[in-house]
Amino acid sequence: MYQLSYAEAVEESSLECRDRERRALDRSISLLEVAEASGRGSPAATEALNFLRRLWKALVEDLADAENDLPDVLRGDLISIGIWILRETDAVEDGRSDGFRNLIEITAMIRDGLK
């Protein structure tokens, strides 16, 4: 009985983590949509890009942790996506890209994969 309760707690904890990640990705999408409407260089764009950068740095750090339970291939794929997002975020900020839409679409795909 103790093991079943522990297994249920671990599963629930995992579901809670995914839900928090999904909500954080939702927040970043909302911020990016406002930034897209406001334009690069706007305070909304700065806020969105900074939030997205902090979020993906944390996600990549977690994915790179040896104790992360995701399969290695999936972890590697998500790390690659995270690195792309971080580079694209810098490119948008520096004016080398107008990629709000790309950032929104990729982030939405990752978010939808957490459901």
Phi and psi restraints in degrees (range 20) as a CNS / XPLOR table:
assign (resid 1 and name C) (resid 2 and name N)
       (resid 2 and name CA) (resid 2 and name C) 1.0 -60.4 20.0 2
assign (resid 2 and name N) (resid 2 and name CA)
       (resid 2 and name C) (resid 3 and name N) 1.0 -41.5 20.0 2
assign (resid 2 and name C) (resid 3 and name N)
       (resid 3 and name CA) (resid 3 and name C) 1.0 -66.5 20.0 2
assign (resid 3 and name N) (resid 3 and name CA)
       (resid 3 and name C) (resid 4 and name N) 1.0 -38.9 20.0 2
assign (resid 3 and name C) (resid 4 and name N)
       (resid 4 and name CA) (resid 4 and name C) 1.0 -62.8 20.0 2
assign (resid 4 and name N) (resid 4 and name CA)
       (resid 4 and name C) (resid 5 and name N) 1.0 -44.8 20.0 2
assign (resid 4 and name C) (resid 5 and name N)
       (resid 5 and name CA) (resid 5 and name C) 1.0 -62.6 20.0 2
assign (resid 5 and name N) (resid 5 and name CA)
       (resid 5 and name C) (resid 6 and name N) 1.0 -41.3 20.0 2
assign (resid 5 and name C) (resid 6 and name N)
       (resid 6 and name CA) (resid 6 and name C) 1.0 -64.0 20.0 2
assign (resid 6 and name N) (resid 6 and name CA)
       (resid 6 and name C) (resid 7 and name N) 1.0 -44.3 20.0 2
assign (resid 6 and name C) (resid 7 and name N)
       (resid 7 and name CA) (resid 7 and name C) 1.0 -61.6 20.0 2
assign (resid 7 and name N) (resid 7 and name CA)
       (resid 7 and name C) (resid 8 and name N) 1.0 -40.8 20.0 2
assign (resid 7 and name C) (resid 8 and name N)
       (resid 8 and name CA) (resid 8 and name C) 1.0 -64.8 20.0 2
assign (resid 8 and name N) (resid 8 and name CA)
       (resid 8 and name C) (resid 9 and name N) 1.0 -40.2 20.0 2
assign (resid 8 and name C) (resid 9 and name N)
       (resid 9 and name CA) (resid 9 and name C) 1.0 -65.2 20.0 2
assign (resid 9 and name N) (resid 9 and name CA)
       (resid 9 and name C) (resid 10 and name N) 1.0 -41.3 20.0 2
assign (resid 9 and name C) (resid 10 and name N)
       (resid 10 and name CA) (resid 10 and name C) 1.0 -64.5 20.0 2
assign (resid 10 and name N) (resid 10 and name CA)
       (resid 10 and name C) (resid 11 and name N) 1.0 -43.9 20.0 2
assign (resid 10 and name C) (resid 11 and name N)
       (resid 11 and name CA) (resid 11 and name C) 1.0 -62.8 20.0 2
assign (resid 11 and name N) (resid 11 and name CA)
       (resid 11 and name C) (resid 12 and name N) 1.0 -44.5 20.0 2
assign (resid 11 and name C) (resid 12 and name N)
       (resid 12 and name CA) (resid 12 and name C) 1.0 -63.8 20.0 2
assign (resid 12 and name N) (resid 12 and name CA)
       (resid 12 and name C) (resid 13 and name N) 1.0 -41.1 20.0 2
assign (resid 12 and name C) (resid 13 and name N)
       (resid 13 and name CA) (resid 13 and name C) 1.0 -61.5 20.0 2
assign (resid 13 and name N) (resid 13 and name CA)
       (resid 13 and name C) (resid 14 and name N) 1.0 -41.5 20.0 2
assign (resid 13 and name C) (resid 14 and name N)
       (resid 14 and name CA) (resid 14 and name C) 1.0 -63.5 20.0 2
assign (resid 14 and name N) (resid 14 and name CA)
       (resid 14 and name C) (resid 15 and name N) 1.0 -42.4 20.0 2
assign (resid 14 and name C) (resid 15 and name N)
       (resid 15 and name CA) (resid 15 and name C) 1.0 -64.4 20.0 2
assign (resid 15 and name N) (resid 15 and name CA)
       (resid 15 and name C) (resid 16 and name N) 1.0 -39.1 20.0 2
assign (resid 15 and name C) (resid 16 and name N)
       (resid 16 and name CA) (resid 16 and name C) 1.0 -64.7 20.0 2
assign (resid 16 and name N) (resid 16 and name CA)
       (resid 16 and name C) (resid 17 and name N) 1.0 -40.6 20.0 2
assign (resid 16 and name C) (resid 17 and name N)
       (resid 17 and name CA) (resid 17 and name C) 1.0 -63.0 20.0 2
assign (resid 17 and name N) (resid 17 and name CA)
       (resid 17 and name C) (resid 18 and name N) 1.0 -45.8 20.0 2
assign (resid 17 and name C) (resid 18 and name N)
       (resid 18 and name CA) (resid 18 and name C) 1.0 -62.3 20.0 2
assign (resid 18 and name N) (resid 18 and name CA)
       (resid 18 and name C) (resid 19 and name N) 1.0 -38.2 20.0 2
assign (resid 18 and name C) (resid 19 and name N)
       (resid 19 and name CA) (resid 19 and name C) 1.0 -65.1 20.0 2
assign (resid 19 and name N) (resid 19 and name CA)
       (resid 19 and name C) (resid 20 and name N) 1.0 -41.4 20.0 2
assign (resid 19 and name C) (resid 20 and name N)
       (resid 20 and name CA) (resid 20 and name C) 1.0 -63.5 20.0 2
assign (resid 20 and name N) (resid 20 and name CA)
       (resid 20 and name C) (resid 21 and name N) 1.0 -42.7 20.0 2
assign (resid 20 and name C) (resid 21 and name N)
       (resid 21 and name CA) (resid 21 and name C) 1.0 -62.6 20.0 2
assign (resid 21 and name N) (resid 21 and name CA)
       (resid 21 and name C) (resid 22 and name N) 1.0 -42.5 20.0 2
assign (resid 21 and name C) (resid 22 and name N)
       (resid 22 and name CA) (resid 22 and name C) 1.0 -62.5 20.0 2
assign (resid 22 and name N) (resid 22 and name CA)
       (resid 22 and name C) (resid 23 and name N) 1.0 -42.1 20.0 2
assign (resid 22 and name C) (resid 23 and name N)
       (resid 23 and name CA) (resid 23 and name C) 1.0 -66.2 20.0 2
assign (resid 23 and name N) (resid 23 and name CA)
       (resid 23 and name C) (resid 24 and name N) 1.0 -37.8 20.0 2
assign (resid 23 and name C) (resid 24 and name N)
       (resid 24 and name CA) (resid 24 and name C) 1.0 -65.3 20.0 2
assign (resid 24 and name N) (resid 24 and name CA)
       (resid 24 and name C) (resid 25 and name N) 1.0 -40.4 20.0 2
assign (resid 24 and name C) (resid 25 and name N)
       (resid 25 and name CA) (resid 25 and name C) 1.0 -66.6 20.0 2
assign (resid 25 and name N) (resid 25 and name CA)
       (resid 25 and name C) (resid 26 and name N) 1.0 -39.2 20.0 2
assign (resid 25 and name C) (resid 26 and name N)
       (resid 26 and name CA) (resid 26 and name C) 1.0 -57.6 20.0 2
assign (resid 26 and name N) (resid 26 and name CA)
       (resid 26 and name C) (resid 27 and name N) 1.0 -45.1 20.0 2
assign (resid 26 and name C) (resid 27 and name N)
       (resid 27 and name CA) (resid 27 and name C) 1.0 -61.3 20.0 2
assign (resid 27 and name N) (resid 27 and name CA)
       (resid 27 and name C) (resid 28 and name N) 1.0 -44.3 20.0 2
assign (resid 27 and name C) (resid 28 and name N)
       (resid 28 and name CA) (resid 28 and name C) 1.0 -64.2 20.0 2
assign (resid 28 and name N) (resid 28 and name CA)
       (resid 28 and name C) (resid 29 and name N) 1.0 -37.6 20.0 2
assign (resid 28 and name C) (resid 29 and name N)
       (resid 29 and name CA) (resid 29 and name C) 1.0 -64.1 20.0 2
assign (resid 29 and name N) (resid 29 and name CA)
       (resid 29 and name C) (resid 30 and name N) 1.0 -44.4 20.0 2
assign (resid 29 and name C) (resid 30 and name N)
       (resid 30 and name CA) (resid 30 and name C) 1.0 -59.4 20.0 2
assign (resid 30 and name N) (resid 30 and name CA)
       (resid 30 and name C) (resid 31 and name N) 1.0 -45.2 20.0 2
assign (resid 30 and name C) (resid 31 and name N)
       (resid 31 and name CA) (resid 31 and name C) 1.0 -63.9 20.0 2
assign (resid 31 and name N) (resid 31 and name CA)
       (resid 31 and name C) (resid 32 and name N) 1.0 -40.9 20.0 2
assign (resid 31 and name C) (resid 32 and name N)
       (resid 32 and name CA) (resid 32 and name C) 1.0 -65.7 20.0 2
assign (resid 32 and name N) (resid 32 and name CA)
       (resid 32 and name C) (resid 33 and name N) 1.0 -36.5 20.0 2
assign (resid 32 and name C) (resid 33 and name N)
       (resid 33 and name CA) (resid 33 and name C) 1.0 -65.4 20.0 2
assign (resid 33 and name N) (resid 33 and name CA)
       (resid 33 and name C) (resid 34 and name N) 1.0 -40.4 20.0 2
assign (resid 33 and name C) (resid 34 and name N)
       (resid 34 and name CA) (resid 34 and name C) 1.0 -65.9 20.0 2
assign (resid 34 and name N) (resid 34 and name CA)
       (resid 34 and name C) (resid 35 and name N) 1.0 -41.2 20.0 2
assign (resid 34 and name C) (resid 35 and name N)
       (resid 35 and name CA) (resid 35 and name C) 1.0 -62.5 20.0 2
assign (resid 35 and name N) (resid 35 and name CA)
       (resid 35 and name C) (resid 36 and name N) 1.0 -41.5 20.0 2
assign (resid 35 and name C) (resid 36 and name N)
       (resid 36 and name CA) (resid 36 and name C) 1.0 -60.6 20.0 2
assign (resid 36 and name N) (resid 36 and name CA)
       (resid 36 and name C) (resid 37 and name N) 1.0 -42.6 20.0 2
assign (resid 36 and name C) (resid 37 and name N)
       (resid 37 and name CA) (resid 37 and name C) 1.0 -70.4 20.0 2
assign (resid 37 and name N) (resid 37 and name CA)
       (resid 37 and name C) (resid 38 and name N) 1.0 -31.9 20.0 2
assign (resid 37 and name C) (resid 38 and name N)
       (resid 38 and name CA) (resid 38 and name C) 1.0 -84.3 20.0 2
assign (resid 38 and name N) (resid 38 and name CA)
       (resid 38 and name C) (resid 39 and name N) 1.0 -26.6 20.0 2
assign (resid 38 and name C) (resid 39 and name N)
       (resid 39 and name CA) (resid 39 and name C) 1.0 99.2 20.0 2
assign (resid 39 and name N) (resid 39 and name CA)
       (resid 39 and name C) (resid 40 and name N) 1.0 151.9 20.0 2
assign (resid 39 and name C) (resid 40 and name N)
       (resid 40 and name CA) (resid 40 and name C) 1.0 -61.5 20.0 2
assign (resid 40 and name N) (resid 40 and name CA)
       (resid 40 and name C) (resid 41 and name N) 1.0 139.4 20.0 2
assign (resid 40 and name C) (resid 41 and name N)
       (resid 41 and name CA) (resid 41 and name C) 1.0 91.9 20.0 2
assign (resid 41 and name N) (resid 41 and name CA)
       (resid 41 and name C) (resid 42 and name N) 1.0 -9.4 20.0 2
assign (resid 41 and name C) (resid 42 and name N)
       (resid 42 and name CA) (resid 42 and name C) 1.0 -78.0 20.0 2
assign (resid 42 and name N) (resid 42 and name CA)
       (resid 42 and name C) (resid 43 and name N) 1.0 159.6 20.0 2
assign (resid 42 and name C) (resid 43 and name N)
       (resid 43 and name CA) (resid 43 and name C) 1.0 -57.1 20.0 2
assign (resid 43 and name N) (resid 43 and name CA)
       (resid 43 and name C) (resid 44 and name N) 1.0 -35.6 20.0 2
assign (resid 43 and name C) (resid 44 and name N)
       (resid 44 and name CA) (resid 44 and name C) 1.0 -64.5 20.0 2
assign (resid 44 and name N) (resid 44 and name CA)
       (resid 44 and name C) (resid 45 and name N) 1.0 -38.7 20.0 2
assign (resid 44 and name C) (resid 45 and name N)
       (resid 45 and name CA) (resid 45 and name C) 1.0 -66.3 20.0 2
assign (resid 45 and name N) (resid 45 and name CA)
       (resid 45 and name C) (resid 46 and name N) 1.0 -43.5 20.0 2
assign (resid 45 and name C) (resid 46 and name N)
       (resid 46 and name CA) (resid 46 and name C) 1.0 -60.0 20.0 2
assign (resid 46 and name N) (resid 46 and name CA)
       (resid 46 and name C) (resid 47 and name N) 1.0 -45.3 20.0 2
assign (resid 46 and name C) (resid 47 and name N)
       (resid 47 and name CA) (resid 47 and name C) 1.0 -62.0 20.0 2
assign (resid 47 and name N) (resid 47 and name CA)
       (resid 47 and name C) (resid 48 and name N) 1.0 -46.2 20.0 2
assign (resid 47 and name C) (resid 48 and name N)
       (resid 48 and name CA) (resid 48 and name C) 1.0 -63.8 20.0 2
assign (resid 48 and name N) (resid 48 and name CA)
       (resid 48 and name C) (resid 49 and name N) 1.0 -46.1 20.0 2
assign (resid 48 and name C) (resid 49 and name N)
       (resid 49 and name CA) (resid 49 and name C) 1.0 -67.0 20.0 2
assign (resid 49 and name N) (resid 49 and name CA)
       (resid 49 and name C) (resid 50 and name N) 1.0 -38.7 20.0 2
assign (resid 49 and name C) (resid 50 and name N)
       (resid 50 and name CA) (resid 50 and name C) 1.0 -65.7 20.0 2
assign (resid 50 and name N) (resid 50 and name CA)
       (resid 50 and name C) (resid 51 and name N) 1.0 -42.1 20.0 2
assign (resid 50 and name C) (resid 51 and name N)
       (resid 51 and name CA) (resid 51 and name C) 1.0 -62.5 20.0 2
assign (resid 51 and name N) (resid 51 and name CA)
       (resid 51 and name C) (resid 52 and name N) 1.0 -46.7 20.0 2
assign (resid 51 and name C) (resid 52 and name N)
       (resid 52 and name CA) (resid 52 and name C) 1.0 -62.5 20.0 2
assign (resid 52 and name N) (resid 52 and name CA)
       (resid 52 and name C) (resid 53 and name N) 1.0 -41.3 20.0 2
assign (resid 52 and name C) (resid 53 and name N)
       (resid 53 and name CA) (resid 53 and name C) 1.0 -62.0 20.0 2
assign (resid 53 and name N) (resid 53 and name CA)
       (resid 53 and name C) (resid 54 and name N) 1.0 -47.7 20.0 2
assign (resid 53 and name C) (resid 54 and name N)
       (resid 54 and name CA) (resid 54 and name C) 1.0 -62.8 20.0 2
assign (resid 54 and name N) (resid 54 and name CA)
       (resid 54 and name C) (resid 55 and name N) 1.0 -42.6 20.0 2
assign (resid 54 and name C) (resid 55 and name N)
       (resid 55 and name CA) (resid 55 and name C) 1.0 -60.7 20.0 2
assign (resid 55 and name N) (resid 55 and name CA)
       (resid 55 and name C) (resid 56 and name N) 1.0 -50.7 20.0 2
assign (resid 55 and name C) (resid 56 and name N)
       (resid 56 and name CA) (resid 56 and name C) 1.0 -71.5 20.0 2
assign (resid 56 and name N) (resid 56 and name CA)
       (resid 56 and name C) (resid 57 and name N) 1.0 -29.4 20.0 2
assign (resid 56 and name C) (resid 57 and name N)
       (resid 57 and name CA) (resid 57 and name C) 1.0 -63.1 20.0 2
assign (resid 57 and name N) (resid 57 and name CA)
       (resid 57 and name C) (resid 58 and name N) 1.0 -42.6 20.0 2
assign (resid 57 and name C) (resid 58 and name N)
       (resid 58 and name CA) (resid 58 and name C) 1.0 -66.0 20.0 2
assign (resid 58 and name N) (resid 58 and name CA)
       (resid 58 and name C) (resid 59 and name N) 1.0 -42.5 20.0 2
assign (resid 58 and name C) (resid 59 and name N)
       (resid 59 and name CA) (resid 59 and name C) 1.0 -64.2 20.0 2
assign (resid 59 and name N) (resid 59 and name CA)
       (resid 59 and name C) (resid 60 and name N) 1.0 -44.9 20.0 2
assign (resid 59 and name C) (resid 60 and name N)
       (resid 60 and name CA) (resid 60 and name C) 1.0 -63.7 20.0 2
assign (resid 60 and name N) (resid 60 and name CA)
       (resid 60 and name C) (resid 61 and name N) 1.0 -40.7 20.0 2
assign (resid 60 and name C) (resid 61 and name N)
       (resid 61 and name CA) (resid 61 and name C) 1.0 -60.6 20.0 2
assign (resid 61 and name N) (resid 61 and name CA)
       (resid 61 and name C) (resid 62 and name N) 1.0 -43.8 20.0 2
assign (resid 61 and name C) (resid 62 and name N)
       (resid 62 and name CA) (resid 62 and name C) 1.0 -65.5 20.0 2
assign (resid 62 and name N) (resid 62 and name CA)
       (resid 62 and name C) (resid 63 and name N) 1.0 -41.6 20.0 2
assign (resid 62 and name C) (resid 63 and name N)
       (resid 63 and name CA) (resid 63 and name C) 1.0 -65.4 20.0 2
assign (resid 63 and name N) (resid 63 and name CA)
       (resid 63 and name C) (resid 64 and name N) 1.0 -32.6 20.0 2
assign (resid 63 and name C) (resid 64 and name N)
       (resid 64 and name CA) (resid 64 and name C) 1.0 -78.3 20.0 2
assign (resid 64 and name N) (resid 64 and name CA)
       (resid 64 and name C) (resid 65 and name N) 1.0 -13.6 20.0 2
assign (resid 64 and name C) (resid 65 and name N)
       (resid 65 and name CA) (resid 65 and name C) 1.0 -66.7 20.0 2
assign (resid 65 and name N) (resid 65 and name CA)
       (resid 65 and name C) (resid 66 and name N) 1.0 130.4 20.0 2
assign (resid 65 and name C) (resid 66 and name N)
       (resid 66 and name CA) (resid 66 and name C) 1.0 -61.2 20.0 2
assign (resid 66 and name N) (resid 66 and name CA)
       (resid 66 and name C) (resid 67 and name N) 1.0 -23.0 20.0 2
assign (resid 66 and name C) (resid 67 and name N)
       (resid 67 and name CA) (resid 67 and name C) 1.0 -86.1 20.0 2
assign (resid 67 and name N) (resid 67 and name CA)
       (resid 67 and name C) (resid 68 and name N) 1.0 -1.4 20.0 2
assign (resid 67 and name C) (resid 68 and name N)
       (resid 68 and name CA) (resid 68 and name C) 1.0 -66.1 20.0 2
assign (resid 68 and name N) (resid 68 and name CA)
       (resid 68 and name C) (resid 69 and name N) 1.0 130.3 20.0 2
assign (resid 68 and name C) (resid 69 and name N)
       (resid 69 and name CA) (resid 69 and name C) 1.0 -86.1 20.0 2
assign (resid 69 and name N) (resid 69 and name CA)
       (resid 69 and name C) (resid 70 and name N) 1.0 -3.7 20.0 2
assign (resid 69 and name C) (resid 70 and name N)
       (resid 70 and name CA) (resid 70 and name C) 1.0 -66.7 20.0 2
assign (resid 70 and name N) (resid 70 and name CA)
       (resid 70 and name C) (resid 71 and name N) 1.0 151.5 20.0 2
assign (resid 70 and name C) (resid 71 and name N)
       (resid 71 and name CA) (resid 71 and name C) 1.0 -59.2 20.0 2
assign (resid 71 and name N) (resid 71 and name CA)
       (resid 71 and name C) (resid 72 and name N) 1.0 145.5 20.0 2
assign (resid 71 and name C) (resid 72 and name N)
       (resid 72 and name CA) (resid 72 and name C) 1.0 -54.7 20.0 2
assign (resid 72 and name N) (resid 72 and name CA)
       (resid 72 and name C) (resid 73 and name N) 1.0 -42.9 20.0 2
assign (resid 72 and name C) (resid 73 and name N)
       (resid 73 and name CA) (resid 73 and name C) 1.0 -63.2 20.0 2
assign (resid 73 and name N) (resid 73 and name CA)
       (resid 73 and name C) (resid 74 and name N) 1.0 -44.6 20.0 2
assign (resid 73 and name C) (resid 74 and name N)
       (resid 74 and name CA) (resid 74 and name C) 1.0 -64.3 20.0 2
assign (resid 74 and name N) (resid 74 and name CA)
       (resid 74 and name C) (resid 75 and name N) 1.0 -43.2 20.0 2
assign (resid 74 and name C) (resid 75 and name N)
       (resid 75 and name CA) (resid 75 and name C) 1.0 -58.6 20.0 2
assign (resid 75 and name N) (resid 75 and name CA)
       (resid 75 and name C) (resid 76 and name N) 1.0 -45.4 20.0 2
assign (resid 75 and name C) (resid 76 and name N)
       (resid 76 and name CA) (resid 76 and name C) 1.0 -62.3 20.0 2
assign (resid 76 and name N) (resid 76 and name CA)
       (resid 76 and name C) (resid 77 and name N) 1.0 -42.4 20.0 2
assign (resid 76 and name C) (resid 77 and name N)
       (resid 77 and name CA) (resid 77 and name C) 1.0 -62.8 20.0 2
assign (resid 77 and name N) (resid 77 and name CA)
       (resid 77 and name C) (resid 78 and name N) 1.0 -43.8 20.0 2
assign (resid 77 and name C) (resid 78 and name N)
       (resid 78 and name CA) (resid 78 and name C) 1.0 -67.9 20.0 2
assign (resid 78 and name N) (resid 78 and name CA)
       (resid 78 and name C) (resid 79 and name N) 1.0 -36.6 20.0 2
assign (resid 78 and name C) (resid 79 and name N)
       (resid 79 and name CA) (resid 79 and name C) 1.0 -63.0 20.0 2
assign (resid 79 and name N) (resid 79 and name CA)
       (resid 79 and name C) (resid 80 and name N) 1.0 -42.7 20.0 2
assign (resid 79 and name C) (resid 80 and name N)
       (resid 80 and name CA) (resid 80 and name C) 1.0 -61.1 20.0 2
assign (resid 80 and name N) (resid 80 and name CA)
       (resid 80 and name C) (resid 81 and name N) 1.0 -42.6 20.0 2
assign (resid 80 and name C) (resid 81 and name N)
       (resid 81 and name CA) (resid 81 and name C) 1.0 -63.4 20.0 2
assign (resid 81 and name N) (resid 81 and name CA)
       (resid 81 and name C) (resid 82 and name N) 1.0 -42.9 20.0 2
assign (resid 81 and name C) (resid 82 and name N)
       (resid 82 and name CA) (resid 82 and name C) 1.0 -60.6 20.0 2
assign (resid 82 and name N) (resid 82 and name CA)
       (resid 82 and name C) (resid 83 and name N) 1.0 -41.7 20.0 2
assign (resid 82 and name C) (resid 83 and name N)
       (resid 83 and name CA) (resid 83 and name C) 1.0 -64.4 20.0 2
assign (resid 83 and name N) (resid 83 and name CA)
       (resid 83 and name C) (resid 84 and name N) 1.0 -42.1 20.0 2
assign (resid 83 and name C) (resid 84 and name N)
       (resid 84 and name CA) (resid 84 and name C) 1.0 -60.5 20.0 2
assign (resid 84 and name N) (resid 84 and name CA)
       (resid 84 and name C) (resid 85 and name N) 1.0 -45.1 20.0 2
assign (resid 84 and name C) (resid 85 and name N)
       (resid 85 and name CA) (resid 85 and name C) 1.0 -61.3 20.0 2
assign (resid 85 and name N) (resid 85 and name CA)
       (resid 85 and name C) (resid 86 and name N) 1.0 -42.9 20.0 2
assign (resid 85 and name C) (resid 86 and name N)
       (resid 86 and name CA) (resid 86 and name C) 1.0 -63.1 20.0 2
assign (resid 86 and name N) (resid 86 and name CA)
       (resid 86 and name C) (resid 87 and name N) 1.0 -42.0 20.0 2
assign (resid 86 and name C) (resid 87 and name N)
       (resid 87 and name CA) (resid 87 and name C) 1.0 -66.7 20.0 2
assign (resid 87 and name N) (resid 87 and name CA)
       (resid 87 and name C) (resid 88 and name N) 1.0 -42.3 20.0 2
assign (resid 87 and name C) (resid 88 and name N)
       (resid 88 and name CA) (resid 88 and name C) 1.0 -66.5 20.0 2
assign (resid 88 and name N) (resid 88 and name CA)
       (resid 88 and name C) (resid 89 and name N) 1.0 -36.4 20.0 2
assign (resid 88 and name C) (resid 89 and name N)
       (resid 89 and name CA) (resid 89 and name C) 1.0 -60.3 20.0 2
assign (resid 89 and name N) (resid 89 and name CA)
       (resid 89 and name C) (resid 90 and name N) 1.0 -45.6 20.0 2
assign (resid 89 and name C) (resid 90 and name N)
       (resid 90 and name CA) (resid 90 and name C) 1.0 -62.8 20.0 2
assign (resid 90 and name N) (resid 90 and name CA)
       (resid 90 and name C) (resid 91 and name N) 1.0 -40.9 20.0 2
assign (resid 90 and name C) (resid 91 and name N)
       (resid 91 and name CA) (resid 91 and name C) 1.0 -65.0 20.0 2
assign (resid 91 and name N) (resid 91 and name CA)
       (resid 91 and name C) (resid 92 and name N) 1.0 -40.0 20.0 2
assign (resid 91 and name C) (resid 92 and name N)
       (resid 92 and name CA) (resid 92 and name C) 1.0 -65.4 20.0 2
assign (resid 92 and name N) (resid 92 and name CA)
       (resid 92 and name C) (resid 93 and name N) 1.0 -45.1 20.0 2
assign (resid 92 and name C) (resid 93 and name N)
       (resid 93 and name CA) (resid 93 and name C) 1.0 -61.9 20.0 2
assign (resid 93 and name N) (resid 93 and name CA)
       (resid 93 and name C) (resid 94 and name N) 1.0 -38.9 20.0 2
assign (resid 93 and name C) (resid 94 and name N)
       (resid 94 and name CA) (resid 94 and name C) 1.0 -82.8 20.0 2
assign (resid 94 and name N) (resid 94 and name CA)
       (resid 94 and name C) (resid 95 and name N) 1.0 -5.3 20.0 2
assign (resid 94 and name C) (resid 95 and name N)
       (resid 95 and name CA) (resid 95 and name C) 1.0 84.6 20.0 2
assign (resid 95 and name N) (resid 95 and name CA)
       (resid 95 and name C) (resid 96 and name N) 1.0 9.1 20.0 2
assign (resid 95 and name C) (resid 96 and name N)
       (resid 96 and name CA) (resid 96 and name C) 1.0 -84.6 20.0 2
assign (resid 96 and name N) (resid 96 and name CA)
       (resid 96 and name C) (resid 97 and name N) 1.0 -10.6 20.0 2
assign (resid 96 and name C) (resid 97 and name N)
       (resid 97 and name CA) (resid 97 and name C) 1.0 -148.8 20.0 2
assign (resid 97 and name N) (resid 97 and name CA)
       (resid 97 and name C) (resid 98 and name N) 1.0 149.6 20.0 2
assign (resid 97 and name C) (resid 98 and name N)
       (resid 98 and name CA) (resid 98 and name C) 1.0 -113.8 20.0 2
assign (resid 98 and name N) (resid 98 and name CA)
       (resid 98 and name C) (resid 99 and name N) 1.0 49.9 20.0 2
assign (resid 98 and name C) (resid 99 and name N)
       (resid 99 and name CA) (resid 99 and name C) 1.0 -91.7 20.0 2
assign (resid 99 and name N) (resid 99 and name CA)
       (resid 99 and name C) (resid 100 and name N) 1.0 30.5 20.0 2
assign (resid 99 and name C) (resid 100 and name N)
       (resid 100 and name CA) (resid 100 and name C) 1.0 -55.7 20.0 2
assign (resid 100 and name N) (resid 100 and name CA)
       (resid 100 and name C) (resid 101 and name N) 1.0 -43.7 20.0 2
assign (resid 100 and name C) (resid 101 and name N)
       (resid 101 and name CA) (resid 101 and name C) 1.0 -62.3 20.0 2
assign (resid 101 and name N) (resid 101 and name CA)
       (resid 101 and name C) (resid 102 and name N) 1.0 -43.1 20.0 2
assign (resid 101 and name C) (resid 102 and name N)
       (resid 102 and name CA) (resid 102 and name C) 1.0 -61.8 20.0 2
assign (resid 102 and name N) (resid 102 and name CA)
       (resid 102 and name C) (resid 103 and name N) 1.0 -43.6 20.0 2
assign (resid 102 and name C) (resid 103 and name N)
       (resid 103 and name CA) (resid 103 and name C) 1.0 -63.2 20.0 2
assign (resid 103 and name N) (resid 103 and name CA)
       (resid 103 and name C) (resid 104 and name N) 1.0 -40.6 20.0 2
assign (resid 103 and name C) (resid 104 and name N)
       (resid 104 and name CA) (resid 104 and name C) 1.0 -63.4 20.0 2
assign (resid 104 and name N) (resid 104 and name CA)
       (resid 104 and name C) (resid 105 and name N) 1.0 -48.0 20.0 2
assign (resid 104 and name C) (resid 105 and name N)
       (resid 105 and name CA) (resid 105 and name C) 1.0 -64.6 20.0 2
assign (resid 105 and name N) (resid 105 and name CA)
       (resid 105 and name C) (resid 106 and name N) 1.0 -44.5 20.0 2
assign (resid 105 and name C) (resid 106 and name N)
       (resid 106 and name CA) (resid 106 and name C) 1.0 -66.4 20.0 2
assign (resid 106 and name N) (resid 106 and name CA)
       (resid 106 and name C) (resid 107 and name N) 1.0 -42.8 20.0 2
assign (resid 106 and name C) (resid 107 and name N)
       (resid 107 and name CA) (resid 107 and name C) 1.0 -63.4 20.0 2
assign (resid 107 and name N) (resid 107 and name CA)
       (resid 107 and name C) (resid 108 and name N) 1.0 -39.5 20.0 2
assign (resid 107 and name C) (resid 108 and name N)
       (resid 108 and name CA) (resid 108 and name C) 1.0 -63.9 20.0 2
assign (resid 108 and name N) (resid 108 and name CA)
       (resid 108 and name C) (resid 109 and name N) 1.0 -39.4 20.0 2
assign (resid 108 and name C) (resid 109 and name N)
       (resid 109 and name CA) (resid 109 and name C) 1.0 -63.1 20.0 2
assign (resid 109 and name N) (resid 109 and name CA)
       (resid 109 and name C) (resid 110 and name N) 1.0 -42.2 20.0 2
assign (resid 109 and name C) (resid 110 and name N)
       (resid 110 and name CA) (resid 110 and name C) 1.0 -66.0 20.0 2
assign (resid 110 and name N) (resid 110 and name CA)
       (resid 110 and name C) (resid 111 and name N) 1.0 -44.9 20.0 2
assign (resid 110 and name C) (resid 111 and name N)
       (resid 111 and name CA) (resid 111 and name C) 1.0 -57.4 20.0 2
assign (resid 111 and name N) (resid 111 and name CA)
       (resid 111 and name C) (resid 112 and name N) 1.0 -46.5 20.0 2
assign (resid 111 and name C) (resid 112 and name N)
       (resid 112 and name CA) (resid 112 and name C) 1.0 -64.1 20.0 2
assign (resid 112 and name N) (resid 112 and name CA)
       (resid 112 and name C) (resid 113 and name N) 1.0 -28.8 20.0 2
assign (resid 112 and name C) (resid 113 and name N)
       (resid 113 and name CA) (resid 113 and name C) 1.0 -70.2 20.0 2
assign (resid 113 and name N) (resid 113 and name CA)
       (resid 113 and name C) (resid 114 and name N) 1.0 -16.1 20.0 2
assign (resid 113 and name C) (resid 114 and name N)
       (resid 114 and name CA) (resid 114 and name C) 1.0 -85.4 20.0 2
assign (resid 114 and name N) (resid 114 and name CA)
       (resid 114 and name C) (resid 115 and name N) 1.0 -8.4 20.0 2
